[in-house]
Amino acid sequence: MKLSDISELSKEDILAMLGLATKPSASQRMISSAGLFGLGALVGAGVALMLAPSSGRDLRDDLGRRIRRAAPDLDDPFTGDAADSIAREGETRSAT
């Protein structure tokens, strides 16, 4: 190895010869963390879609039925109107 060869070596090459590595910067750590978070969000959304018990239309219908059944048990006089409205909206959307 000549002296001219040493001058052409980069910082990473020298550290690699010594068995050392550079420390990642804060921005590199932040980017990798954001990438991992995004990947986890995508995987979680995919799993949620695959394991969803029913479609959106079925879920709205089920919620409307449950609210209608629970409405007489509640003391709020406006709940029955809201339950009917939600149930009608679910039925309307399921008909289309």
C-alpha positions, 0 to 999 in steps of 0.5 A: 500500500502506497501513501497515495492509496491512503489519501484516497481512502474515505472516512468509512474505509478507514473506520472499517479497517479499524473495525469501527463504524460511524454513528448515524445522525439524528436525521437518519435515525428519525427517517428510519423511525418514520419509515418503520412507523409507516410500514407498521401502519400499513401492515396494521391496516392490511391486517385490520381489513383482512380480519374485519368481521363485516363490511361497512354497510353491514356494520351500519345496519348492525349499529342501527339495530343495536341503537334501536334496541337500546333506545327504550332503555335510555332516559334521554327522549332524543335518543329514539329519534337519533336511533331511528335516523341512524337506522334509516340511514343504514337501511338507505345506504344498504339499499343502494 
